[in-house]
Amino acid sequence: MKKRIFDAIFIVISTIMLVMLSKYGLLEKYMAFSFIPILIAYQLGQYSERKFK
């Protein structure tokens, strides 16, 4: 799998999750946990950089 495809899949999945959380009003209640997806995105970026270098 190429890096661009990996990035695109991650962006689509993240967008779908955020839209669903926003639709059900969970983003306002759990704002403190918003740092976790950022950490996951960082780790996935590091993994893809090493794997597809």
GIUR-V95222 format. One record per backbone hydrogen bond with DSSP energy under -0.5 kcal/mol. CO is the residue of the C=O (numbers start at 1). NH is the residue of the N-H. If there is no record, write none. Layout:
co=CO nh=NH
co=CO nh=NH
This chain:
co=2 nh=6
co=3 nh=7
co=4 nh=8
co=5 nh=9
co=6 nh=10
co=7 nh=11
co=8 nh=12
co=9 nh=13
co=10 nh=14
co=11 nh=15
co=12 nh=16
co=13 nh=17
co=14 nh=18
co=15 nh=19
co=16 nh=20
co=17 nh=21
co=18 nh=22
co=19 nh=23
co=20 nh=24
co=21 nh=26
co=21 nh=27
co=22 nh=25
co=25 nh=29
co=26 nh=30
co=28 nh=31
co=30 nh=33
co=31 nh=34
co=32 nh=35
co=33 nh=36
co=33 nh=37
co=34 nh=38
co=35 nh=39
co=36 nh=40
co=37 nh=41
co=38 nh=42
co=39 nh=43
co=40 nh=44
co=41 nh=45
co=42 nh=46
co=43 nh=47
co=44 nh=48
co=45 nh=49
co=46 nh=50
co=47 nh=51
co=48 nh=52
co=50 nh=53
